[in-house]
Amino acid sequence: MSNTFATVEEVIKTLDLSAHVEGGYFRRTYQAEERDRLNTAEGSRFLLTSIYYLLTRDQTIGHWNLNKSDILHYYHLGDPIEYTLIHPDGRLEKIVMGSDITSGEKLQLHVKGGIWKRAKLLNSNAGYGLISEAVSPGFEYEDMTLGDVDRLSKIFPQHETIIKAYNQ
């Protein structure tokens, strides 16, 4: 097994990734078409959807966003990714996803619906970090809110510096 990393270009091409509105790159890899759809307050949804999500040296930030659905994140390869979460009660939490589990990096991260999150690529040894996300009920763009940093700063003034950081 090789210790070398694929290049960013190889990962994007091999996984057929496209630019994502949050920043980075993605591709939907699964939607539970063989299962009955769920009826939610927002309408009919797949039981589960899944994507690849890639941050790169040139696209280091997954901007603030809020999803109605629960999301499980799975770390795959590359550099670690730091997630900053703001819970509805204002509690701030930071989690690093990566392969160095002995230093506290996580291979999996669960983010409940209703929690604001932002992702940031750390280091740049590989030049990217690759994760997958499983979303239930399945992801639909109308169930996601992109964060307006001024509005978020008014809601959570205690975290204004963190909210405005890395969002240029």
Secondary structure, DSSP 4 states (H G I P E B T S, - for coil): ---PPPPHHHHHHHTT-EE-TTSSEEEEEEE-TTSPPEEETTEEE-S-EEEEEEEESSS-EEEEEEESSEEEEEEEEES-EEEEEE-TTS-EEEEEESS-GGGT-BSEEEE-TT-EEEEEE---SSSEEEEEEEEESPP-GGGEEEPPHHHHHHH-GGGHHHHHTT--
